[in-house]
Structures are given as structure tokens and as C-alpha cells.
């Protein structure tokens, strides 16, 4: 057995895992086949593309995460784009083997994206590599038909032991979603980013993940131990190393404590009540959940409604919102209006070709630019408010005029419903505080409530993109400048008697809970599987206690 080898990376998702060490194979490395008959070659490629689209659509329907679903929708749109496929068909017509023709066609597209100045477009190169490899796997016949395609089929069963540590250079959301994590396991990436969508998925599903390890040699190492919170990967860990790492993480003791607190109100060590709400990306996340674990729903990301073909109508949206209200059983439910754009494109709705989509027409900016779409959502929300405690939250608000315009459209929608004799109510209207301009001038916004989106706020304050591994260390929500803005917004909420919550990933990280409480935050909105850990962190907090921060 090889001697233990410790590697340091960057923490991306907390937790401890130990198991077989498996490297994700690269489908693009398959050798080219012999040339096909032109007609047969065209048919093979078209069938492979159709199979790949079917697989992606299946993943999209089951994604349960707005960011992942948006990226998968982008991939489907790309595969269905004739402009992407045309060079491959032209090469087949000229006598090239199908696999070689597809690789060459995608290579040109990937190169174009990776040379782009905007980080958003460079990141799309990863999606195109995923498309390239998916179609190659379908061409190779290693993936069964979509109807019989099992979760985890991306790796041969013998190559993916349940609970294994998956090593790769990087990982796309679609590949993450294809794998079965029910038996545990972890992710060790040579590159990657702690702020990537895959990292968000891993945190939401409790899969330990370390990124930025650098390319490492697995030869002679069959097992690994991973500490996602510390950013440590140990190859060939011996019994003492495993025990030491497991003891540091202490999953069993923590799990018992968290379970005991799960259905109790969150209380600090000195008896102060803290509200803990849920972040939801899809109503399917409610399956098996008891509403008693939370004080309500802090954000419903409505992008899940916009991932299928066409835009959702009023009835579809109303039904989805009512389902969540039924779960909440009288508890408040904050529903965020569509937050499209940036890294969440929606074909036919978001703008193409923006030089910097994160600073472009996204969130409320897009909704106000497309009032015919926005009003449909406002009508559905006003109708749902007649059935429960709905609150409407606006994303990416920059200036007070945007809030004023949105409120006017909400009142117009309510007036239309009244004229039509449809039951409705005008709900409280709040904003996400994720743009520094809003945080710095928060007293100018006549919002009914405020919710701090720490993911984007951190990105904009530190000028460090969430999905760029090279600057991931700079995108730190514990940066003093970010904490200062959070505290100022909290102080304004206290002065104006307006509820202020935090709904970004920071709220779900136990290591940050004390920072947020010291900043004056008393409402945290977190992923469902983070509730126990956050309540445990709250229980250990005592105001005025000495701290190393």
C-alpha cells in the first residue's frame, strides 16, 4: 500500500468522506472511428445528438436547482442549434469520420468561447466540452437509450463504487446530477471553483468537495479521504489518518446534535430567538420535509418555472406557488420574481451577446424590460397571496426607481384581477440587497422587507467572479467590506422596523453564522439540508463572547 499523501486545495462543500478513489474518464479521448457512408454517418450523428438532448431534458426536469437547470437549458438550446451542428455535417459530407467531425466542430466553438474577454462566456466553454463528450459517449454506444438511462450511467458501474471519491480536473452540473450520491462520496477537483454552480449543488446535497488541488498523480493510490471544510485530500490514508480526519469533522456527534435541534425553534446560548427559513429552487425539494423544521420559506427561486419550452402561463405559476403555500401551513413564503440573465440564460427571454452579462440586463432589470412577462408572474403571485402568507421579493435592484416601477406594475395587475372578479391580495414587496449601490443607500428604498443575497453582493464588492477559480479566494463573504455592508443594512432594518434576512450561501455555513449574528442579522434562509447545522451553530452563539474574528 502506498504511503499517505496529503494534498491541500480550497474548501468548496463541507463534510468528510472516505472511499475508493476514481478518476472521471474523458470521453473526448476516445480514438476516431473509420469513415462512415455519408448517409449513415449523418444518421449516426443526428441520433446521438437526439439521444443527448433527451438525456439533458430528463436531467433538466429532475434538476431541483435553478442554476443547474438554467445551464442544462443552455446546453439543450446549443445542441438544437443548426449553426453548431452544421460544420460537423459538412465534414461528414467531405468524408471525415463522425467522431472526428464532431470533435472538430466543437473545438472551434470551444476555442471561441474560451478566448472571450467576458468571464461569463469563457465559462460557457465548459458547457460545450460537456456537450462534446456527451455526444461522443452516445456515438460510442456506451450510453443506453434515454428511456432506460440510469442515474450514474456516465461511469461504468465497475468504475464508480458507491461512496467513492471522484477525482477530475473540473465537473459540470449535468455530470454531477447524473451521479448517484445517495451512498455518500466526495469530489476532488484539480481546478474548479468554490463559487461554481457545482459547488452550490454539492453543498445543497451534502457532498463534500475540494477544488484547486492541482493536477495530481493517482498511480498507486486506490483510496482517499476528503475533508471538504478544511480543503484537504489524503491519498491512501492509513487508519490513523482516517481516524484523525473523521475526529476533526466529528460527523456523528454533530449529526446527533443537529437532529435534536431540527424541529425546535432556533435559540442562541443566551436565549435569543433566531428565525431560520428555507431556500427553495423547486417544489420537489419539499418532498419528505416537515414544515416544523423552519419558520417559513425565505426565498423561492422561480427560475424552475422557466426551464421548459416556452414561458409558463399564469395558471402554471399560480399552481406552483400554491403548492409551496400548502407546505408552509400558514408560515410566510417569500417568492422571488424571475432572476434570469447573468449565468442563467433563458432562450427567447434573456439578451444574447452582452459583453458582461453579470453587469447587464438581468433580474429585475430584465423583468422591467419585458413587462408582458413580468405582469403574468405578478398576477399569479397576487392570486396566490389570497391563499397564504406570500411576500414578493425583487432581485438585482439597484436604484429606488426600479422598486417604484415594480410596485406600480403590481398594483396594475391587482386592479386587473379585481375587474375580472378574481380573488387576490397585494402582498408585501421587498428587495434583495445584492448590488453595492443598494446596500450603500439602503435608506432610500421604500421596501417592505430586505433580504441580503451574499453570493452576488460578495462578487460585486470584491470584483471576483463567482465561477472563476483563479480568484475564488478573493470572493470571500467574510471580507470586512462585505460584513460592513451587511451590518449597515441590518442597522437600517432595526431603525426602520423592517425585517432583514440573509438568503445567500453564507447563511447556510455554520462558520459564518456567528459573523452574521454579530452583524445584527436575526433571520437566516438556508438550504433544507443545512437547517440542523445552522441551528446548532446558533445554539452555540453567545452575544458578547470572545471571538477570533
VENHU-V816379 format. One record per backbone hydrogen bond with DSSP energy under -0.5 kcal/mol. NH is the residue of the N-H (numbers start at 0). CO is the residue of the C=O. E is the energy in kcal/mol with one decimal. If there is no record, write none. Layout:
NH_CO_E + NH_CO_E
//
This chain:
1_219_-0.7 + 4_234_-2.0 + 6_232_-3.3 + 8_230_-3.2 + 9_210_-3.6 + 11_208_-2.1 + 11_227_-0.5 + 12_208_-1.9 + 16_225_-2.0 + 18_223_-2.2 + 20_221_-2.7 + 21_19_-0.6 + 21_164_-2.6 + 23_166_-2.8 + 26_24_-0.7 + 28_25_-1.6 + 29_26_-1.6 + 40_36_-3.5 + 41_37_-2.6 + 42_38_-2.0 + 43_39_-2.5 + 44_40_-2.4 + 45_41_-2.5 + 46_42_-2.4 + 47_43_-2.2 + 48_44_-2.5 + 49_45_-2.5 + 50_46_-2.2 + 51_47_-2.5 + 52_48_-2.6 + 53_49_-2.2 + 54_50_-2.2 + 55_51_-2.4 + 56_52_-2.7 + 57_53_-1.9 + 58_54_-2.3 + 59_55_-3.0 + 60_56_-2.0 + 61_57_-1.2 + 62_58_-0.6 + 62_59_-0.9 + 68_64_-2.8 + 69_65_-2.1 + 70_66_-2.1 + 71_67_-2.5 + 72_68_-2.3 + 73_69_-1.8 + 74_70_-2.1 + 75_71_-2.4 + 76_72_-2.3 + 77_73_-2.2 + 78_74_-2.5 + 79_75_-1.9 + 80_77_-1.4 + 81_79_-0.6 + 83_80_-1.0 + 84_80_-1.4 + 85_81_-2.4 + 86_82_-0.6 + 87_84_-0.7 + 88_84_-1.9 + 89_85_-2.5 + 90_86_-2.0 + 91_87_-2.1 + 92_88_-2.4 + 93_89_-1.2 + 94_91_-1.8 + 95_90_-2.6 + 100_96_-2.6 + 101_97_-2.4 + 102_98_-2.5 + 103_99_-2.5 + 104_100_-2.1 + 105_101_-2.3 + 106_102_-2.6 + 107_103_-1.6 + 108_104_-1.2 + 109_105_-3.2 + 110_106_-2.5 + 111_107_-1.8 + 112_108_-2.1 + 113_109_-2.8 + 114_110_-1.3 + 115_112_-1.4 + 121_117_-1.9 + 122_118_-2.4 + 123_119_-0.9 + 124_120_-0.5 + 124_121_-1.5 + 125_122_-1.3 + 126_122_-0.8 + 127_123_-2.0 + 128_124_-2.1 + 129_125_-2.0 + 130_126_-2.2 + 131_127_-2.8 + 132_128_-2.5 + 133_129_-2.4 + 134_130_-2.4 + 135_131_-2.0 + 136_132_-2.3 + 137_133_-2.1 + 138_134_-2.6 + 139_135_-1.9 + 140_136_-0.5 + 140_137_-0.9 + 141_136_-1.4 + 142_136_-0.6 + 147_144_-1.4 + 148_145_-1.4 + 149_147_-0.6 + 151_177_-4.5 + 152_149_-1.6 + 154_151_-1.4 + 158_155_-1.4 + 159_155_-0.6 + 159_156_-1.2 + 162_183_-0.6 + 163_160_-1.7 + 164_19_-3.3 + 165_163_-0.7 + 165_185_-3.1 + 166_21_-3.5 + 166_164_-0.6 + 167_187_-1.7 + 175_171_-2.2 + 176_172_-2.5 + 177_173_-1.3 + 178_174_-0.9 + 178_175_-0.9 + 180_178_-0.8 + 183_180_-2.0 + 185_163_-1.6 + 186_207_-2.0 + 187_165_-2.9 + 188_209_-2.7 + 189_167_-2.4 + 190_168_-2.7 + 195_192_-1.4 + 199_195_-1.8 + 200_196_-2.4 + 201_197_-2.7 + 202_198_-2.5 + 203_199_-2.4 + 204_200_-1.8 + 205_201_-0.6 + 205_202_-0.8 + 206_201_-2.7 + 207_184_-0.6 + 207_205_-0.7 + 208_12_-2.2 + 209_186_-2.3 + 210_9_-2.4 + 211_190_-3.3 + 212_188_-2.3 + 213_189_-2.5 + 217_215_-0.5 + 220_217_-2.7 + 221_219_-0.6 + 223_18_-2.3 + 224_233_-2.3 + 225_16_-3.4 + 226_231_-2.7 + 227_14_-2.9 + 227_225_-0.6 + 230_226_-1.5 + 231_226_-1.8 + 232_6_-2.5 + 233_224_-2.8 + 234_4_-3.0 + 234_232_-0.5 + 235_222_-2.8 + 236_233_-0.6 + 241_237_-2.5 + 242_238_-2.4 + 243_239_-2.4 + 244_240_-2.7 + 245_241_-2.8 + 246_242_-2.4 + 247_243_-1.9 + 248_244_-1.8 + 249_245_-2.9 + 253_249_-2.0 + 254_250_-2.4 + 255_251_-2.2 + 256_252_-2.2 + 257_253_-2.8 + 258_254_-2.5 + 259_255_-2.0 + 260_256_-1.2 + 261_257_-1.3 + 263_260_-1.8 + 265_273_-0.6 + 267_271_-2.3 + 268_537_-0.6 + 268_540_-2.8 + 269_540_-0.6 + 270_267_-2.0 + 273_265_-2.5 + 274_521_-2.2 + 276_523_-3.3 + 277_295_-1.5 + 278_525_-2.6 + 279_298_-2.9 + 284_281_-2.1 + 285_282_-2.0 + 286_283_-1.4 + 288_285_-2.4 + 290_288_-0.5 + 292_289_-2.1 + 293_290_-1.7 + 294_275_-2.8 + 296_331_-2.6 + 297_277_-1.8 + 297_295_-0.5 + 298_277_-1.5 + 299_333_-1.2 + 300_279_-3.0 + 300_298_-0.6 + 301_299_-1.0 + 301_335_-0.8 + 303_300_-1.1 + 304_301_-1.7 + 305_302_-1.9 + 306_303_-0.8 + 316_312_-2.0 + 317_313_-2.8 + 318_314_-2.3 + 319_315_-1.8 + 320_316_-2.4 + 321_317_-2.3 + 322_318_-1.7 + 323_319_-1.4 + 324_320_-2.0 + 325_321_-2.3 + 326_322_-1.6 + 327_323_-2.2 + 328_324_-1.1 + 329_324_-0.6 + 330_327_-1.6 + 331_294_-0.5 + 332_388_-2.9 + 333_296_-2.6 + 334_332_-0.6 + 334_390_-3.3 + 335_299_-1.9 + 335_333_-0.6 + 336_392_-2.6 + 340_343_-2.4 + 343_340_-1.8 + 348_345_-2.4 + 349_345_-2.1 + 356_353_-0.5 + 358_355_-2.0 + 359_356_-1.4 + 361_359_-1.4 + 362_339_-2.6 + 363_394_-2.0 + 364_361_-1.5 + 365_362_-0.6 + 366_362_-1.8 + 367_363_-2.8 + 368_364_-1.3 + 369_365_-1.3 + 370_367_-0.5 + 372_369_-1.6 + 373_369_-2.1 + 374_370_-2.9 + 376_372_-1.4 + 377_373_-2.4 + 378_374_-2.6 + 379_375_-2.0 + 380_376_-2.3 + 381_377_-2.5 + 382_378_-2.3 + 383_379_-2.2 + 384_380_-2.0 + 385_381_-0.5 + 385_382_-1.2 + 386_383_-2.2 + 389_387_-1.9 + 390_332_-2.3 + 391_427_-2.7 + 392_334_-2.4 + 393_429_-2.1 + 396_431_-0.7 + 401_398_-1.5 + 402_398_-0.9 + 403_399_-2.3 + 404_400_-2.4 + 405_401_-2.3 + 406_402_-2.4 + 407_403_-2.0 + 408_404_-2.0 + 409_405_-2.1 + 410_406_-2.3 + 411_407_-2.1 + 412_408_-2.4 + 413_409_-2.2 + 414_410_-2.2 + 415_411_-2.1 + 416_412_-2.1 + 417_413_-2.2 + 418_414_-2.2 + 419_415_-1.7 + 420_417_-1.1 + 421_416_-2.6 + 424_381_-1.6 + 426_424_-0.8 + 427_389_-0.6 + 429_391_-3.2 + 429_427_-0.5 + 430_448_-1.6 + 431_393_-2.7 + 432_450_-2.9 + 433_431_-0.9 + 435_433_-0.5 + 437_434_-1.3 + 438_434_-1.9 + 439_435_-2.7 + 440_436_-0.9 + 441_438_-0.9 + 443_440_-2.1 + 444_441_-1.7 + 445_443_-0.6 + 446_444_-1.5 + 447_428_-2.8 + 449_498_-2.6 + 450_430_-2.0 + 451_500_-3.2 + 452_432_-1.1 + 452_450_-0.6 + 453_451_-1.1 + 456_452_-2.2 + 457_453_-2.3 + 458_454_-1.7 + 459_455_-2.7 + 460_456_-2.5 + 461_457_-2.5 + 462_458_-0.8 + 463_458_-1.3 + 467_464_-1.3 + 468_466_-0.7 + 470_467_-1.5 + 471_468_-1.4 + 473_470_-1.1 + 474_470_-1.1 + 475_473_-2.5 + 476_474_-0.6 + 478_475_-2.0 + 481_478_-0.7 + 482_478_-2.4 + 483_479_-2.2 + 484_480_-1.7 + 485_481_-2.3 + 486_482_-2.4 + 487_483_-2.0 + 488_484_-2.3 + 489_485_-2.4 + 490_486_-2.4 + 491_487_-2.2 + 492_488_-2.4 + 493_489_-2.1 + 494_490_-2.5 + 495_491_-2.8 + 496_492_-0.7 + 497_492_-2.7 + 500_449_-2.1 + 501_522_-1.6 + 502_451_-2.1 + 503_451_-1.1 + 506_503_-1.6 + 507_503_-0.5 + 507_504_-1.2 + 508_505_-1.4 + 509_507_-0.7 + 511_508_-2.2 + 512_508_-0.8 + 512_509_-0.7 + 513_509_-0.6 + 515_511_-2.2 + 516_512_-2.5 + 517_513_-2.6 + 518_514_-1.5 + 519_516_-1.3 + 520_515_-2.4 + 521_499_-0.7 + 523_274_-2.6 + 524_501_-2.7 + 525_276_-2.5 + 527_278_-0.6 + 529_526_-2.4 + 530_527_-1.1 + 533_529_-2.5 + 534_530_-2.6 + 535_531_-2.1 + 536_532_-2.0 + 537_533_-2.4 + 538_534_-2.4 + 539_535_-1.1 + 540_537_-1.7 + 544_541_-2.0
//
